[in-house]
Amino acid sequence: MASKEQIPTFNPREHLIELKSKQGAQEYLPVQWRLVWFREVCPEGEIFTELITLDLDRDTQEEVYVWNAETRRSEKMIKRAKGYAMFKATVKDGKGGSATGYKSEKAASFSEYAEKAETGAIGRALAALGFGTQFAPELNEEHRIVDAPVDRSMPATDGNGQKPLASMRSAAVGSNDKANGTTAEEGPADATATDQQLTSIRKLCQHLGKPEPEHPETMRYQDAKALITQLSHEYNEQKQHRKAS
């Protein structure tokens, strides 16, 4: 007996939130629910992310509102912090369709700016592939979308056929993609490390107090990528430890 085709059960409208803007309210589907939708409709789909830029020393600033207990009102101030990251995400639906998205974030806006940049890039790529809302406000820089970092490998349903809540990822940048059930985007096997990769490695080593690799000019692209992943993880752990203490 032929098996029945699985009928999609995920309804994106159940998870829409409302964003207010000068043009009025617009509907927005958070990235974690786009992933649930994507995994159900495209079980063979793949999501690749690539760290394009990581600059731990870049000065950034953001206008924020802080509550003043004396005046009993929110007052605008400029927050400053060092750190900037840009990610590229590519989503393939397993049926011939694909889309790419880029997103940058800064430390003045978020302490986990690198993770949020990665999530934002995934959200943009999913929106471009059709997993979003009609107006896709995150593609309009007028809107400030604040999606929490997400686990892009989450399944569409759990063992009981129920839609799970999206698990928030607090792991470091570029966490092990094999463990997440995805495949990292591969560069050419014989490609050498890029100048940007070597710059990121040098800055990470400086912040961690570690010696830089010997003969960086001979380092391969994939080796540099793996080293950046490891160093970024150590850097984030060190930063979290400083906050805790």
Beta strands, then each sheet from edge to edge (+ up, - down):
strand 1: 17-21
strand 2: 24-28
strand 3: 46-68
strand 4: 73-92
strand 5: 98-106
sheet 1: 1+ 2-
sheet 2: 3+ 4- 5+
end
